[in-house]
Amino acid sequence: MSRIQLPAPESVPEKSKPILEKVGKRLGLTPNLFTLVSISPASLTALDHLQTTLGRTLDAKTRDRIHIMVGEVNGCDYCVSAHTWLGAKLNKLTEEDMELNRQGHSTDPMADVAVNFAHKIAVNRGHVTTADVDAVRAAGYTDADIVDIVTTTAFSFMTNFFNLVADVEIDATFPVIHTHHTARAGA
């Protein structure tokens, strides 16, 4: 059971309802994460705006790969489950690729560089080396792409934290995937 109760549809603040409707249309469902955050219209607006804006940066497959990896790093079963579903359904990521994503890699060579760099950011809480940044540039990523990788990684941390703090129940539509972190903790 969630530590913070999800609001019933009739209890969602009026300012949050149009955003939840937009999210539902975009994804084909309204994930529990967004329902939880709808308690605060300001936070939901910020979350939706950031997600929508980031949707115009890195390609969707790379973003989902990063979200899967960050969820794994932070032990967020919800985000790994949600982005595995989204990755497979919307972006046609393979099971093999998504398993590699959890380890900071990808079957796609270009995406592997981005996911590996994002993994270094996540694990080291932003403390990367000049060589790490140079390797991303050498692979063909621009400085704007590097900023987008950092922003996508940070966005994932935010959604992980919402889910971990509230202990949000994984939506019935999503496969239930436990992170290796959760498995080690005995959850």
ZANUZA-973063 format. One record per atom (N, C-alpha, C, O, CB): x, z, y; residue in three letters. Coordinates in pm, whole numbers, padded with zeros to 5 digits, always signed. Glycine has a CB too. Example, Ala and Ser with C-alpha at 12.3 -4.5 7.8 and 13.67 -1.06 7.14 Angstrom:
2
+01319+00780-00569ALA
+01230+00780-00450ALA
+01320+00780-00330ALA
+01424+00846-00332ALA
+01131+00905-00447ALA
+01285+00708-00225SER
+01367+00714-00106SER
+01290+00787+00003SER
+01341+00804+00114SER
+01408+00572-00060SER
END
This chain:
187
+00084+00000-00118MET
+00000+00000+00000MET
+00089+00000+00125MET
+00188+00072+00132MET
-00095+00122+00000MET
+00051-00080+00221SER
+00128-00091+00345SER
+00131+00041+00421SER
+00034+00117+00420SER
+00069-00199+00433SER
+00244+00066+00488ARG
+00257+00186+00571ARG
+00178+00172+00701ARG
+00134+00271+00759ARG
+00404+00213+00603ARG
+00161+00048+00746ILE
+00078+00018+00861ILE
-00035-00070+00810ILE
-00010-00178+00755ILE
+00160-00053+00978ILE
-00156-00025+00827GLN
-00271-00094+00771GLN
-00294-00229+00840GLN
-00292-00237+00963GLN
-00397-00007+00783GLN
-00317-00333+00762LEU
-00353-00462+00818LEU
-00492-00451+00877LEU
-00581-00393+00816LEU
-00347-00575+00709LEU
-00513-00506+00996PRO
-00647-00498+01054PRO
-00745-00588+00980PRO
-00709-00696+00933PRO
-00643-00536+01202PRO
-00868-00543+00971ALA
-00975-00629+00917ALA
-01000-00739+01020ALA
-00973-00720+01138ALA
-01107-00546+00887ALA
-01049-00854+00976PRO
-01069-00965+01071PRO
-01147-00925+01197PRO
-01114-00970+01307PRO
-01143-01077+01002PRO
-01247-00841+01181GLU
-01327-00800+01298GLU
-01253-00700+01388GLU
-01297-00675+01500GLU
-01458-00738+01251GLU
-01143-00645+01339SER
-01066-00547+01418SER
-00945-00607+01488SER
-00877-00539+01565SER
-01021-00435+01328SER
-00917-00735+01462VAL
-00803-00800+01526VAL
-00831-00809+01676VAL
-00939-00852+01716VAL
-00776-00944+01464VAL
-00735-00770+01760PRO
-00755-00782+01904PRO
-00791-00926+01944PRO
-00738-01022+01887PRO
-00629-00737+01980PRO
-00880-00940+02041GLU
-00927-01072+02084GLU
-00812-01165+02123GLU
-00817-01284+02092GLU
-01021-01057+02202GLU
-00709-01112+02190LYS
-00598-01196+02232LYS
-00518-01250+02113LYS
-00448-01350+02127LYS
-00506-01117+02325LYS
-00528-01185+01999SER
-00453-01228+01880SER
-00528-01331+01797SER
-00466-01409+01724SER
-00421-01109+01793SER
-00659-01334+01807LYS
-00739-01422+01720LYS
-00704-01570+01730LYS
-00691-01635+01626LYS
-00884-01405+01752LYS
-00687-01628+01851PRO
-00652-01771+01855PRO
-00515-01801+01792PRO
-00495-01908+01735PRO
-00653-01820+01999PRO
-00423-01707+01804ILE
-00290-01729+01745ILE
-00300-01725+01593ILE
-00240-01808+01525ILE
-00189-01622+01795ILE
-00376-01630+01539LEU
-00394-01625+01394LEU
-00461-01751+01342LEU
-00426-01802+01236LEU
-00477-01501+01354LEU
-00559-01803+01418GLU
-00625-01928+01378GLU
-00525-02044+01376GLU
-00527-02125+01284GLU
-00742-01959+01474GLU
-00439-02051+01478LYS
-00338-02157+01486LYS
-00241-02147+01369LYS
-00206-02248+01308LYS
-00262-02149+01621LYS
-00197-02025+01338VAL
-00105-02005+01226VAL
-00172-02047+01095VAL
-00111-02115+01012VAL
-00059-01855+01218VAL
-00298-02008+01077GLY
-00373-02045+00958GLY
-00383-02195+00939GLY
-00369-02246+00828GLY
-00511-01985+00963GLY
-00408-02267+01049LYS
-00416-02414+01041LYS
-00280-02475+01010LYS
-00270-02571+00934LYS
-00471-02471+01173LYS
-00174-02419+01070ARG
-00040-02474+01052ARG
+00011-02455+00909ARG
+00075-02544+00854ARG
+00057-02409+01151ARG
-00018-02338+00850LEU
+00036-02306+00718LEU
-00064-02323+00603LEU
-00026-02324+00486LEU
+00087-02165+00718LEU
-00191-02335+00637GLY
-00293-02344+00533GLY
-00340-02206+00487GLY
-00425-02196+00399GLY
-00240-02421+00415GLY
-00287-02101+00546LEU
-00327-01963+00522LEU
-00270-01878+00635LEU
-00178-01920+00706LEU
-00279-01911+00381LEU
-00325-01760+00651THR
-00271-01667+00750THR
-00199-01557+00675THR
-00262-01467+00619THR
-00386-01609+00842THR
-00065-01564+00672PRO
+00011-01464+00598PRO
-00012-01321+00650PRO
-00037-01299+00768PRO
+00158-01497+00604PRO
-00003-01227+00558ASN
-00019-01086+00593ASN
+00075-01043+00705ASN
+00039-00958+00786ASN
+00003-00999+00471ASN
+00196-01100+00710LEU
+00290-01067+00817LEU
+00224-01089+00953LEU
+00230-01002+01039LEU
+00418-01151+00805LEU
+00162-01205+00974PHE
+00101-01236+01103PHE
-00020-01148+01128PHE
-00045-01108+01242PHE
+00061-01383+01109PHE
-00095-01118+01024THR
-00208-01027+01040THR
-00160-00890+01084THR
-00221-00828+01172THR
-00289-01017+00909THR
-00053-00842+01024LEU
+00005-00714+01065LEU
+00044-00716+01212LEU
+00006-00627+01288LEU
+00126-00680+00977LEU
+00121-00816+01251VAL
+00173-00822+01388VAL
+00060-00844+01488VAL
+00077-00815+01607VAL
+00278-00933+01400VAL
-00054-00895+01443SER
-00167-00920+01535SER
-00216-00791+01600SER
-00287-00796+01701SER
-00281-00986+01460SER
-00180-00677+01545ILE
-00217-00548+01605ILE
-00168-00542+01749ILE
-00231-00482+01835ILE
-00158-00430+01523ILE
-00053-00605+01773SER
+00005-00613+01908SER
+00001-00758+01954SER
+00084-00837+01912SER
+00151-00557+01910SER
-00093-00794+02041PRO
-00099-00933+02089PRO
+00033-00979+02151PRO
+00069-01096+02137PRO
-00210-00947+02189PRO
+00104-00892+02220ALA
+00231-00931+02283ALA
+00334-00965+02176ALA
+00404-01066+02187ALA
+00285-00818+02374ALA
+00344-00883+02073SER
+00440-00911+01966SER
+00402-01035+01887SER
+00488-01114+01850SER
+00451-00791+01871SER
+00273-01054+01862LEU
+00228-01173+01790LEU
+00256-01299+01871LEU
+00301-01400+01817LEU
+00078-01164+01757LEU
+00231-01293+02002THR
+00260-01407+02089THR
+00408-01441+02085THR
+00444-01558+02073THR
+00216-01378+02234THR
+00493-01340+02094ALA
+00637-01362+02090ALA
+00680-01420+01956ALA
+00758-01516+01952ALA
+00712-01230+02117ALA
+00630-01363+01846LEU
+00664-01411+01712LEU
+00621-01556+01694LEU
+00698-01639+01646LEU
+00597-01322+01604LEU
+00499-01588+01734ASP
+00448-01724+01719ASP
+00525-01821+01807ASP
+00560-01932+01764ASP
+00298-01729+01753ASP
+00553-01781+01929HIS
+00625-01869+02020HIS
+00765-01899+01967HIS
+00810-02013+01969HIS
+00634-01807+02161HIS
+00833-01795+01919LEU
+00967-01816+01866LEU
+00963-01906+01742LEU
+01045-01997+01728LEU
+01033-01681+01831LEU
+00868-01880+01652GLN
+00858-01963+01532GLN
+00826-02109+01567GLN
+00886-02201+01511GLN
+00751-01907+01438GLN
+00733-02129+01659THR
+00696-02264+01699THR
+00813-02336+01766THR
+00838-02453+01738THR
+00576-02260+01795THR
+00884-02265+01853THR
+00998-02325+01923THR
+01110-02358+01826THR
+01169-02466+01833THR
+01049-02230+02032THR
+01140-02266+01735LEU
+01246-02292+01636LEU
+01208-02406+01542LEU
+01295-02470+01483LEU
+01274-02165+01554LEU
+01079-02431+01528GLY
+01032-02541+01445GLY
+01073-02678+01498GLY
+01057-02779+01431GLY
+00883-02536+01434GLY
+01128-02679+01620ARG
+01174-02805+01678ARG
+01327-02813+01681ARG
+01383-02901+01746ARG
+01118-02821+01820ARG
+01393-02722+01610THR
+01540-02722+01611THR
+01592-02774+01478THR
+01571-02891+01446THR
+01595-02580+01639THR
+01658-02692+01401LEU
+01710-02733+01271LEU
+01598-02791+01186LEU
+01481-02762+01211LEU
+01776-02613+01198LEU
+01631-02872+01088ASP
+01526-02927+01003ASP
+01458-02816+00923ASP
+01517-02710+00899ASP
+01585-03033+00907ASP
+01335-02840+00883ALA
+01252-02738+00817ALA
+01315-02686+00688ALA
+01306-02567+00659ALA
+01114-02796+00787ALA
+01378-02774+00612LYS
+01440-02730+00487LYS
+01552-02630+00515LYS
+01563-02528+00447LYS
+01494-02851+00408LYS
+01635-02660+00613THR
+01746-02570+00645THR
+01693-02436+00697THR
+01747-02331+00664THR
+01840-02634+00749THR
+01588-02440+00779ARG
+01531-02314+00829ARG
+01480-02229+00712ARG
+01506-02109+00707ARG
+01415-02343+00929ARG
+01406-02290+00618ASP
+01357-02213+00504ASP
+01472-02160+00420ASP
+01466-02047+00371ASP
+01264-02298+00419ASP
+01575-02240+00402ARG
+01691-02194+00326ARG
+01752-02070+00392ARG
+01788-01973+00324ARG
+01798-02308+00315ARG
+01763-02073+00523ILE
+01819-01957+00596ILE
+01725-01837+00581ILE
+01772-01725+00560ILE
+01841-01990+00746ILE
+01595-01859+00593HIS
+01500-01747+00580HIS
+01507-01684+00441HIS
+01501-01561+00428HIS
+01355-01796+00607HIS
+01521-01765+00338ILE
+01534-01713+00201ILE
+01660-01628+00190ILE
+01658-01518+00134ILE
+01536-01828+00098ILE
+01770-01680+00244MET
+01898-01609+00236MET
+01893-01477+00311MET
+01938-01375+00260MET
+02010-01695+00292MET
+01837-01477+00433VAL
+01832-01353+00511VAL
+01740-01252+00443VAL
+01771-01132+00441VAL
+01782-01381+00656VAL
+01630-01297+00387GLY
+01542-01207+00313GLY
+01616-01141+00197GLY
+01597-01022+00170GLY
+01420-01282+00261GLY
+01698-01219+00130GLU
+01779-01164+00020GLU
+01879-01061+00073GLU
+01891-00952+00018GLU
+01853-01277-00055GLU
+01950-01096+00179VAL
+02050-01004+00236VAL
+01986-00871+00276VAL
+02044-00765+00254VAL
+02118-01068+00358VAL
+01867-00878+00334ASN
+01800-00756+00383ASN
+01710-00689+00279ASN
+01649-00586+00308ASN
+01719-00789+00504ASN
+01701-00745+00160GLY
+01617-00685+00057GLY
+01468-00695+00089GLY
+01392-00605+00057GLY
+01654-00540+00039GLY
+01427-00805+00153CYS
+01288-00824+00192CYS
+01217-00913+00091CYS
+01220-01036+00101CYS
+01277-00884+00334CYS
+01152-00850-00006ASP
+01078-00925-00109ASP
+00972-01015-00045ASP
+00952-01128-00090ASP
+01012-00828-00208ASP
+00905-00964+00059TYR
+00799-01041+00123TYR
+00853-01175+00174TYR
+00797-01280+00143TYR
+00736-00961+00239TYR
+00961-01171+00250CYS
+01013-01295+00310CYS
+01071-01390+00205CYS
+01054-01511+00217CYS
+01119-01262+00413CYS
+01137-01338+00104VAL
+01188-01426-00002VAL
+01069-01490-00074VAL
+01073-01610-00104VAL
+01278-01347-00103VAL
+00966-01414-00101SER
+00847-01468-00167SER
+00779-01573-00080SER
+00748-01682-00126SER
+00748-01355-00201SER
+00756-01540+00048ALA
+00687-01631+00140ALA
+00765-01760+00160ALA
+00708-01869+00153ALA
+00664-01562+00275ALA
+00894-01749+00184HIS
+00972-01870+00212HIS
+01003-01950+00087HIS
+01031-02070+00096HIS
+01100-01833+00282HIS
+01000-01888-00029THR
+01010-01964-00153THR
+00884-02048-00170THR
+00891-02165-00209THR
+01030-01869-00275THR
+00769-01990-00142TRP
+00642-02064-00149TRP
+00643-02177-00046TRP
+00613-02292-00080TRP
+00521-01970-00124TRP
+00677-02144+00080LEU
+00680-02245+00186LEU
+00784-02354+00156LEU
+00759-02473+00174LEU
+00709-02179+00322LEU
+00901-02311+00110GLY
+01007-02406+00078GLY
+00966-02505-00029GLY
+00994-02624-00018GLY
+01131-02333+00034GLY
+00900-02456-00131ALA
+00856-02545-00241ALA
+00737-02630-00198ALA
+00736-02751-00219ALA
+00819-02462-00365ALA
+00637-02567-00139LYS
+00512-02637-00107LYS
+00527-02734+00010LYS
+00486-02850+00001LYS
+00403-02537-00075LYS
+00585-02688+00118LEU
+00591-02771+00239LEU
+00718-02854+00250LEU
+00716-02963+00307LEU
+00578-02683+00360LEU
+00828-02803+00196ASN
+00956-02871+00217ASN
+01020-02926+00089ASN
+01129-02982+00093ASN
+01052-02777+00282ASN
+00951-02909-00023LYS
+00996-02966-00152LYS
+01136-02921-00192LYS
+01212-02998-00251LYS
+00993-03117-00145LYS
+01171-02796-00160LEU
+01298-02741-00206LEU
+01288-02712-00356LEU
+01183-02672-00404LEU
+01336-02612-00128LEU
+01397-02733-00427THR
+01397-02708-00571THR
+01423-02560-00599THR
+01477-02488-00514THR
+01503-02796-00642THR
+01386-02516-00717GLU
+01415-02379-00759GLU
+01565-02353-00758GLU
+01610-02247-00716GLU
+01357-02351-00899GLU
+01642-02453-00805GLU
+01787-02438-00807GLU
+01842-02415-00666GLU
+01926-02328-00645GLU
+01852-02563-00871GLU
+01795-02494-00571ASP
+01842-02480-00434ASP
+01803-02345-00377ASP
+01885-02278-00314ASP
+01786-02593-00346ASP
+01679-02303-00399MET
+01634-02175-00342MET
+01708-02057-00404MET
+01731-01956-00337MET
+01483-02159-00362MET
+01746-02068-00530GLU
+01827-01962-00591GLU
+01966-01960-00527GLU
+02021-01852-00502GLU
+01838-01982-00745GLU
+02022-02075-00502LEU
+02151-02082-00433LEU
+02140-02029-00290LEU
+02232-01964-00239LEU
+02205-02226-00432LEU
+02027-02057-00225ASN
+02005-02007-00089ASN
+02016-01855-00084ASN
+02072-01799+00010ASN
+01868-02051-00037ASN
+01964-01791-00186ARG
+01968-01644-00190ARG
+02113-01593-00192ARG
+02140-01479-00154ARG
+01893-01592-00314ARG
+02205-01678-00236GLN
+02347-01642-00244GLN
+02427-01696-00125GLN
+02549-01681-00119GLN
+02407-01695-00374GLN
+02357-01760-00029GLY
+02424-01814+00088GLY
+02476-01955+00071GLY
+02570-01995+00140GLY
+02536-01727+00125GLY
+02414-02031-00020HIS
+02458-02168-00046HIS
+02339-02262-00061HIS
+02224-02218-00054HIS
+02545-02173-00173HIS
+02366-02388-00080SER
+02262-02489-00099SER
+02316-02603-00184SER
+02437-02626-00189SER
+02211-02542+00038SER
+02227-02674-00250THR
+02266-02793-00325THR
+02297-02909-00231THR
+02367-03003-00269THR
+02156-02833-00424THR
+02246-02903-00109ASP
+02271-03007-00009ASP
+02399-02971+00067ASP
+02407-02864+00126ASP
+02150-03021+00090ASP
+02500-03058+00066PRO
+02629-03024+00126PRO
+02622-02985+00274PRO
+02687-02889+00316PRO
+02723-03139+00111PRO
+02543-03056+00353MET
+02533-03024+00496MET
+02460-02890+00514MET
+02502-02806+00593MET
+02459-03137+00573MET
+02351-02872+00442ALA
+02277-02746+00451ALA
+02362-02630+00401ALA
+02350-02518+00451ALA
+02147-02755+00371ALA
+02447-02655+00302ASP
+02533-02550+00249ASP
+02620-02489+00359ASP
+02639-02368+00363ASP
+02623-02605+00137ASP
+02670-02573+00447VAL
+02753-02523+00558VAL
+02670-02432+00648VAL
+02716-02324+00685VAL
+02812-02641+00640VAL
+02549-02475+00684ALA
+02463-02394+00772ALA
+02421-02263+00706ALA
+02428-02157+00768ALA
+02338-02474+00812ALA
+02379-02271+00581VAL
+02333-02150+00510VAL
+02450-02054+00488VAL
+02433-01933+00500VAL
+02268-02188+00374VAL
+02567-02107+00456ASN
+02683-02021+00436ASN
+02724-01953+00567ASN
+02759-01835+00567ASN
+02800-02102+00381ASN
+02718-02027+00677PHE
+02749-01968+00807PHE
+02646-01861+00843PHE
+02681-01753+00888PHE
+02754-02078+00917PHE
+02518-01892+00821ALA
+02412-01794+00848ALA
+02431-01670+00760ALA
+02404-01558+00804ALA
+02272-01856+00824ALA
+02477-01690+00637HIS
+02503-01578+00547HIS
+02613-01489+00604HIS
+02602-01366+00600HIS
+02542-01629+00406HIS
+02718-01550+00657LYS
+02825-01471+00718LYS
+02772-01394+00839LYS
+02807-01278+00860LYS
+02943-01563+00761LYS
+02687-01458+00918ILE
+02626-01390+01033ILE
+02544-01270+00985ILE
+02557-01160+01039ILE
+02536-01487+01114ILE
+02461-01292+00884ALA
+02371-01186+00835ALA
+02448-01070+00773ALA
+02424-00954+00807ALA
+02274-01243+00733ALA
+02540-01101+00685VAL
+02614-00997+00614VAL
+02704-00918+00709VAL
+02718-00797+00696VAL
+02697-01058+00501VAL
+02764-00989+00804ASN
+02860-00925+00895ASN
+02797-00887+01029ASN
+02867-00849+01123ASN
+02976-01017+00919ASN
+02663-00898+01036ARG
+02589-00862+01158ARG
+02648-00930+01281ARG
+02666-00868+01386ARG
+02589-00710+01177ARG
+02676-01059+01266GLY
+02723-01142+01377GLY
+02873-01149+01394GLY
+02922-01232+01471GLY
+02666-01092+01499GLY
+02946-01065+01325HIS
+03092-01064+01338HIS
+03152-01174+01251HIS
+03188-01152+01135HIS
+03150-00925+01300HIS
+03163-01294+01310VAL
+03224-01407+01240VAL
+03356-01440+01308VAL
+03386-01389+01416VAL
+03128-01532+01239VAL
+03433-01524+01243THR
+03564-01560+01298THR
+03558-01696+01368THR
+03462-01771+01353THR
+03670-01562+01186THR
+03661-01724+01444THR
+03674-01855+01506THR
+03679-01962+01398THR
+03621-02070+01414THR
+03800-01862+01596THR
+03747-01933+01289ALA
+03754-02029+01177ALA
+03615-02058+01120ALA
+03586-02171+01081ALA
+03847-01975+01066ALA
+03529-01956+01115ASP
+03392-01977+01066ASP
+03317-02075+01156ASP
+03251-02167+01107ASP
+03316-01842+01058ASP
+03327-02055+01286VAL
+03259-02143+01382VAL
+03320-02283+01377VAL
+03248-02383+01379VAL
+03269-02086+01526VAL
+03452-02291+01369ASP
+03518-02421+01361ASP
+03477-02498+01236ASP
+03464-02621+01241ASP
+03670-02403+01363ASP
+03457-02429+01125ALA
+03415-02496+01001ALA
+03276-02557+01016ALA
+03250-02665+00962ALA
+03416-02396+00883ALA
+03188-02490+01088VAL
+03053-02544+01111VAL
+03062-02668+01199VAL
+02997-02769+01171VAL
+02960-02437+01176VAL
+03143-02661+01303ARG
+03164-02779+01389ARG
+03225-02895+01309ARG
+03182-03010+01323ARG
+03257-02743+01509ARG
+03323-02865+01226ALA
+03391-02969+01148ALA
+03295-03040+01053ALA
+03316-03156+01018ALA
+03507-02908+01068ALA
+03189-02970+01012ALA
+03090-03030+00922ALA
+02994-03123+00998ALA
+02916-03195+00936ALA
+03011-02921+00851ALA
+03000-03121+01132GLY
+02915-03210+01210GLY
+02808-03141+01291GLY
+02728-03207+01357GLY
+02852-03307+01119GLY
+02804-03010+01287TYR
+02706-02936+01367TYR
+02756-02923+01510TYR
+02875-02902+01534TYR
+02679-02796+01306TYR
+02664-02935+01605THR
+02698-02920+01746THR
+02693-02772+01784THR
+02647-02688+01706THR
+02601-03003+01835THR
+02740-02741+01903ASP
+02730-02603+01950ASP
+02583-02561+01963ASP
+02550-02445+01938ASP
+02802-02587+02084ASP
+02496-02654+02003ALA
+02353-02623+02009ALA
+02300-02590+01870ALA
+02219-02499+01854ALA
+02274-02743+02070ALA
+02345-02664+01768ASP
+02305-02634+01630ASP
+02352-02495+01589ASP
+02280-02421+01522ASP
+02362-02740+01533ASP
+02473-02459+01629ILE
+02527-02327+01596ILE
+02439-02219+01659ILE
+02408-02119+01595ILE
+02675-02312+01644ILE
+02400-02239+01785VAL
+02310-02144+01851VAL
+02178-02137+01776VAL
+02122-02028+01759VAL
+02286-02185+01998VAL
+02125-02252+01730ASP
+02000-02253+01654ASP
+02013-02182+01520ASP
+01918-02117+01475ASP
+01953-02397+01633ASP
+02127-02194+01455ILE
+02150-02121+01329ILE
+02149-01971+01356ILE
+02090-01894+01279ILE
+02285-02164+01264ILE
+02214-01930+01463VAL
+02215-01786+01499VAL
+02073-01739+01530VAL
+02032-01633+01484VAL
+02308-01760+01621VAL
+01999-01817+01608THR
+01863-01778+01645THR
+01771-01772+01523THR
+01690-01681+01512THR
+01806-01876+01748THR
+01783-01868+01433THR
+01702-01867+01311THR
+01735-01745+01226THR
+01646-01683+01168THR
+01723-01997+01230THR
+01862-01712+01218THR
+01904-01594+01142THR
+01846-01468+01205THR
+01794-01381+01134THR
+02059-01586+01136THR
+01856-01457+01335ALA
+01803-01339+01406ALA
+01651-01330+01392ALA
+01597-01221+01374ALA
+01842-01344+01556ALA
+01584-01444+01400PHE
+01438-01446+01381PHE
+01402-01393+01242PHE
+01305-01318+01227PHE
+01384-01590+01399PHE
+01479-01433+01143SER
+01454-01385+01007SER
+01471-01234+00998SER
+01393-01167+00931SER
+01548-01453+00908SER
+01571-01181+01067PHE
+01588-01036+01070PHE
+01463-00970+01125PHE
+01416-00870+01071PHE
+01711-00997+01154PHE
+01408-01025+01233MET
+01289-00966+01294MET
+01172-00963+01195MET
+01106-00860+01181MET
+01251-01045+01419MET
+01146-01075+01127THR
+01034-01076+01034THR
+01062-00985+00914THR
+00971-00920+00863THR
+01005-01219+00986THR
+01187-00981+00870ASN
+01224-00888+00761ASN
+01193-00745+00802ASN
+01136-00669+00725ASN
+01373-00902+00724ASN
+01232-00709+00924PHE
+01212-00572+00970PHE
+01064-00536+00979PHE
+01026-00425+00942PHE
+01278-00552+01106PHE
+00979-00627+01026PHE
+00835-00601+01028PHE
+00787-00569+00887PHE
+00717-00470+00864PHE
+00757-00723+01086PHE
+00827-00654+00792ASN
+00781-00637+00654ASN
+00837-00512+00589ASN
+00766-00443+00516ASN
+00818-00758+00572ASN
+00963-00483+00614LEU
+01024-00365+00553LEU
+00970-00236+00611LEU
+00944-00141+00537LEU
+01175-00370+00570LEU
+00954-00231+00742VAL
+00902-00109+00807VAL
+00758-00084+00762VAL
+00723+00029+00727VAL
+00908-00122+00961VAL
+00675-00187+00764ALA
+00533-00170+00730ALA
+00506-00174+00580ALA
+00399-00134+00536ALA
+00452-00277+00798ALA
+00603-00221+00501ASP
+00585-00240+00357ASP
+00463-00329+00331ASP
+00372-00294+00257ASP
+00568-00103+00286ASP
+00466-00447+00396VAL
+00355-00541+00389VAL
+00338-00593+00246VAL
+00435-00628+00179VAL
+00378-00658+00486VAL
+00215-00596+00202GLU
+00183-00648+00069GLU
+00203-00799+00066GLU
+00161-00870+00158GLU
+00037-00611+00028GLU
+00267-00848-00038ILE
+00291-00992-00053ILE
+00157-01061-00076ILE
+00077-01018-00159ILE
+00390-01021-00172ILE
+00133-01168-00001ASP
+00008-01243-00012ASP
-00011-01293-00155ASP
+00085-01329-00222ASP
+00008-01361+00086ASP
-00135-01295-00201ALA
-00167-01337-00337ALA
-00125-01482-00363ALA
-00098-01518-00478ALA
-00316-01321-00365ALA
-00119-01564-00260THR
-00081-01705-00274THR
+00067-01721-00308THR
+00105-01817-00373THR
-00112-01780-00146THR
+00149-01626-00264PHE
+00294-01637-00281PHE
+00337-01587-00418PHE
+00276-01496-00474PHE
+00366-01558-00172PHE
+00442-01647-00473PRO
+00498-01590-00596PRO
+00565-01457-00559PRO
+00626-01447-00453PRO
+00601-01690-00665PRO
+00555-01359-00643VAL
+00622-01231-00615VAL
+00765-01241-00664VAL
+00791-01249-00784VAL
+00547-01110-00682VAL
+00857-01241-00569ILE
+00998-01252-00602ILE
+01068-01128-00547ILE
+01060-01098-00428ILE
+01061-01383-00544ILE
+01135-01060-00634HIS
+01210-00941-00592HIS
+01353-00982-00561HIS
+01416-01058-00635HIS
+01207-00831-00701HIS
+01402-00930-00452THR
+01541-00958-00416THR
+01633-00882-00510THR
+01592-00786-00576THR
+01569-00919-00268THR
+01755-00926-00516HIS
+01853-00855-00598HIS
+01875-00715-00543HIS
+01902-00621-00618HIS
+01987-00933-00605HIS
+01864-00700-00412HIS
+01876-00571-00346HIS
+01767-00477-00398HIS
+01795-00361-00430HIS
+01867-00587-00193HIS
+01644-00527-00406THR
+01532-00446-00454THR
+01552-00411-00602THR
+01524-00298-00644THR
+01399-00521-00434THR
+01600-00506-00678ALA
+01622-00481-00821ALA
+01728-00373-00840ALA
+01714-00288-00928ALA
+01665-00611-00892ALA
+01833-00375-00759ARG
+01937-00273-00769ARG
+01883-00135-00730ARG
+01926-00033-00784ARG
+02056-00310-00680ARG
+01790-00134-00635ALA
+01735-00007-00588ALA
+01631+00050-00684ALA
+01586+00163-00668ALA
+01673-00026-00451ALA
+01592-00030-00783GLY
+01497+00017-00883GLY
+01354+00007-00840GLY
+01267+00072-00898GLY
+01527+00157-00917GLY
+01325-00075-00738ALA
+01187-00089-00690ALA
+01108-00183-00779ALA
+00990-00206-00753ALA
+01185-00141-00546ALA
END
